[in-house]
Amino acid sequence: MLKTTIFGAFVLCSSFAFWLGLFRLSYHLLDSYFQRKKWQMSHHHIMNMCEAIVSGAQAIASSVCGVVVVLSCYHDVMWAVHPLASDYGLAASSYFIYDTVAMYEVYLSSLPEVPETFIKRVKGFVKKRTLLVLHHVGVSAFLFPVLVYRSGIGDFFVGCFFCVELSGPFTNMRVILSRLGLKYSRWYLLNGIAMILSFALCRVVVFPYMYLAYGAQYGLSILEVVKKIPLHCNLGCLLVLIPQLHWLRLMILGAIKMFSGKKLSEAEEKID
């Protein structure tokens, strides 16, 4: 148990350092590139793009791990085991901790005048990004520890949770294209369509799919599955699903307004 805890702490800290280092490196490279090209790009926009780059990298890594785990464990959704299910869970947990820090730095870079006290800065950040902060804290503090320390049961479902990130490259490309002034280009439109479709499939439909997969193995309906599995499993799924439905709604509203030629609201422009 002690060795497992030490290994987990090492992976958590080292992966956090990796995500943060990638963020700093991305800023250095982008800032240097824009200066060489003599493009006028604000500090805030570069920070925003760097956050999107790291988020996209994490999404690709999570998706690859998720697909590998799901394909390896589909034959037995409860008892089949794959080491990536636990190992990448720690790295993913550290990402959400890092991303909270990155979002805070991006928020500060957007302010014309930064508040003098740390408390005021944090209050302003939490007020501005309340749902995302709650989502990140909830995932890193509760969901992933449960996924990692679950006695080797249900690797298939862990893989499904990793696959939730399959929509990540498109949501982050949306930010990058917007900051590069390509919001009304064909690439932005095509990326938006792919983003909404992948988001709906991988972040919403995946939840009933997990219940169906469990029910198919044991001959149960979805309602019977809900009643049979532990309460914390249902609550965990609900905790993740609710913000996904909210963001999907914002994406659809944003697409409707774009097609109708209206300006996106601030909330819709900041979908993560």
C-alpha positions in Angstrom: 0.0 0.0 0.0 2.8 2.4 0.9 4.7 1.7 -2.4 1.5 2.3 -4.3 0.9 5.6 -2.5 4.5 6.7 -3.2 4.3 5.7 -6.8 0.9 7.5 -7.2 2.3 10.7 -5.6 5.4 10.5 -7.9 3.2 10.1 -11.1 0.9 12.9 -9.9 3.7 15.4 -9.2 5.8 14.6 -12.3 2.8 14.7 -14.6 1.7 18.0 -13.1 5.2 19.4 -13.8 5.0 18.0 -17.3 1.7 19.8 -18.1 2.9 23.1 -16.6 6.2 22.8 -18.4 4.4 22.2 -21.7 2.3 25.3 -21.0 5.4 27.5 -20.4 7.2 26.0 -23.4 4.2 26.6 -25.7 4.1 30.3 -24.6 7.8 30.8 -25.3 7.5 29.2 -28.7 4.3 31.0 -29.7 5.5 34.4 -28.4 8.8 34.0 -30.3 7.0 33.0 -33.5 4.6 35.9 -33.4 7.4 38.3 -32.8 9.4 37.0 -35.8 6.3 37.2 -38.0 5.6 40.7 -36.5 2.0 39.7 -35.8 0.2 41.8 -33.2 -1.0 39.2 -30.7 -1.8 40.1 -27.1 -0.3 38.4 -24.1 -3.8 37.2 -23.1 -4.5 35.6 -26.5 -1.2 33.8 -26.5 -1.9 32.5 -23.0 -5.3 31.4 -24.1 -3.9 29.5 -27.1 -1.2 27.8 -24.9 -3.9 26.6 -22.5 -5.8 25.2 -25.5 -2.6 23.5 -26.9 -1.9 21.7 -23.6 -5.6 20.8 -23.2 -5.6 19.4 -26.7 -2.5 17.3 -26.0 -4.1 15.9 -22.9 -7.3 15.1 -24.8 -5.3 13.1 -27.4 -3.4 11.2 -24.8 -6.5 10.4 -22.8 -8.4 9.3 -25.9 -5.7 7.0 -27.0 -5.5 5.4 -23.5 -9.3 5.2 -23.4 -9.7 3.5 -26.7 -6.9 0.9 -25.8 -8.6 0.2 -22.5 -12.1 -0.1 -23.9 -11.1 -2.4 -26.7 -9.0 -4.6 -24.3 -11.8 -4.9 -21.7 -15.0 -4.9 -23.7 -15.3 -8.7 -23.4 -15.8 -8.3 -19.6 -16.9 -4.8 -18.5 -16.5 -5.5 -14.8 -13.4 -7.7 -14.4 -11.1 -7.3 -17.4 -8.0 -5.4 -16.4 -5.6 -3.0 -18.2 -2.8 -1.1 -16.4 -3.4 2.1 -18.3 -6.8 2.5 -16.6 -5.1 3.2 -13.2 -1.7 4.7 -14.4 -3.2 7.3 -16.7 -5.9 8.2 -14.2 -3.2 9.8 -12.0 -1.7 11.8 -14.9 -5.2 12.9 -15.9 -6.0 13.9 -12.3 -2.9 16.1 -12.3 -3.9 17.7 -15.5 -7.1 19.1 -14.0 -5.1 20.5 -11.1 -2.7 22.1 -13.6 -5.6 23.4 -15.8 -7.1 25.2 -12.8 -3.8 27.0 -12.3 -3.6 27.7 -16.1 -7.1 29.1 -16.2 -6.3 31.4 -13.3 -3.2 32.7 -15.1 -5.2 33.2 -18.3 -7.9 35.0 -16.4 -5.3 37.4 -14.8 -3.8 38.1 -18.3 -7.3 39.2 -19.5 -7.6 41.9 -16.8 -6.8 45.6 -17.6 -5.8 46.0 -13.9 -4.9 43.0 -11.7 -6.3 43.3 -8.1 -3.7 43.9 -5.4 -4.5 41.1 -3.1 -4.5 37.3 -3.8 -7.9 36.8 -2.2 -9.5 39.4 -4.6 -7.8 37.7 -7.6 -9.0 34.3 -6.6 -12.6 35.5 -5.9 -12.7 37.2 -9.3 -11.5 34.1 -11.0 -13.9 31.8 -9.3 -16.8 34.1 -10.0 -15.8 34.3 -13.7 -15.2 30.6 -14.2 -17.4 29.1 -11.5 -18.7 26.0 -13.4 -15.3 25.1 -14.8 -13.6 25.5 -11.4 -16.2 23.3 -9.7 -15.9 20.7 -12.5 -12.1 20.6 -12.3 -12.0 20.5 -8.5 -14.7 17.8 -8.4 -12.9 15.6 -11.0 -9.4 15.9 -9.5 -10.5 15.6 -5.9 -13.1 12.9 -6.1 -13.7 11.2 -9.5 -10.1 10.2 -10.5 -9.1 9.0 -7.0 -12.1 6.7 -7.1 -11.2 5.5 -10.6 -7.6 4.8 -9.5 -8.2 3.2 -6.1 -11.1 1.0 -7.0 -9.5 -2.5 -6.4 -9.0 -3.2 -10.1 -12.7 -3.4 -10.9 -14.3 -1.8 -14.0 -11.4 -0.9 -16.2 -13.8 -0.8 -19.1 -15.7 2.1 -17.6 -12.5 3.9 -16.8 -11.6 3.7 -20.4 -15.0 5.1 -21.4 -14.3 8.1 -19.1 -11.0 8.6 -20.8 -12.7 8.6 -24.2 -14.8 11.6 -23.0 -11.8 13.6 -24.1 -12.2 12.6 -27.8 -13.9 15.9 -28.4 -11.1 17.9 -26.8 -9.0 18.5 -29.9 -11.9 20.2 -31.6 -13.0 22.3 -28.7 -9.4 23.6 -28.3 -8.9 24.1 -32.0 -11.9 26.4 -31.8 -10.1 28.6 -29.3 -6.9 28.7 -31.4 -8.8 29.5 -34.6 -10.7 32.3 -32.9 -7.5 33.9 -31.5 -5.9 33.7 -34.9 -8.8 35.7 -36.3 -10.3 32.8 -38.2 -13.7 32.8 -36.5 -15.7 33.3 -39.7 -13.5 31.0 -41.9 -14.5 27.7 -43.4 -12.1 25.9 -41.1 -13.8 27.3 -38.0 -17.2 26.2 -39.4 -16.1 22.7 -40.1 -14.3 22.4 -36.8 -17.4 23.6 -35.0 -19.6 20.9 -36.7 -17.0 18.2 -35.7 -16.8 19.7 -32.2 -20.6 19.5 -31.6 -20.9 16.0 -33.0 -17.9 14.6 -31.1 -19.0 16.4 -27.9 -22.5 15.0 -28.1 -21.2 11.5 -28.8 -18.3 11.3 -26.5 -19.5 13.4 -23.6 -23.2 12.7 -23.4 -24.1 9.5 -25.3 -21.2 7.7 -23.7 -23.0 7.6 -20.4 -26.1 5.6 -21.5 -23.7 3.5 -23.5 -21.8 2.4 -20.4 -25.1 1.5 -18.7 -26.2 -0.4 -21.8 -22.8 -2.3 -21.9 -23.2 -3.3 -18.3 -26.8 -4.4 -18.9 -25.9 -6.4 -22.0 -23.4 -8.4 -20.0 -25.8 -9.2 -17.2 -29.1 -9.2 -19.0 -30.4 -6.0 -17.4 -32.3 -3.0 -18.6 -30.9 0.5 -18.0 -33.3 1.1 -15.1 -32.3 -2.2 -13.5 -28.6 -1.2 -13.9 -29.3 2.1 -12.2 -30.8 0.3 -9.2 -28.1 -2.4 -9.1 -24.9 -0.5 -9.2 -23.5 1.5 -6.1 -24.9 4.9 -5.5 -21.5 6.6 -5.8 -21.2 5.3 -9.4 -24.5 6.9 -10.4 -23.6 10.1 -8.6 -20.2 10.2 -10.2 -21.7 9.8 -13.7 -24.2 12.5 -12.9 -21.5 14.9 -11.6 -19.7 14.6 -14.9 -22.8 14.6 -17.2 -24.5 17.7 -15.9 -21.8 20.2 -17.0 -21.5 18.4 -20.3 -25.2 19.0 -21.1 -24.8 22.6 -20.2 -21.8 23.1 -22.5 -23.5 21.1 -25.3 -26.4 23.5 -25.0 -24.1 26.5 -25.3 -22.4 25.0 -28.3 -25.7 24.4 -30.1 -26.9 27.9 -29.3 -23.6 29.3 -30.5 -23.9 27.4 -33.8 -27.5 28.6 -34.3 -26.4 32.2 -33.7 -23.5 31.9 -36.1 -25.6 30.5 -38.8 -28.1 33.3 -38.3 -25.3 35.9 -38.4 -25.5 37.0 -34.8 -22.6 37.7 -32.5 -21.8 35.0 -29.9 -22.4 35.9 -26.3 -19.4 35.9 -23.9 -20.6 32.7 -22.2 -20.7 30.8 -25.5 -17.3 32.1 -26.5 -15.7 30.6 -23.4 -16.7 27.0 -23.7 -13.8 24.9 -22.6 
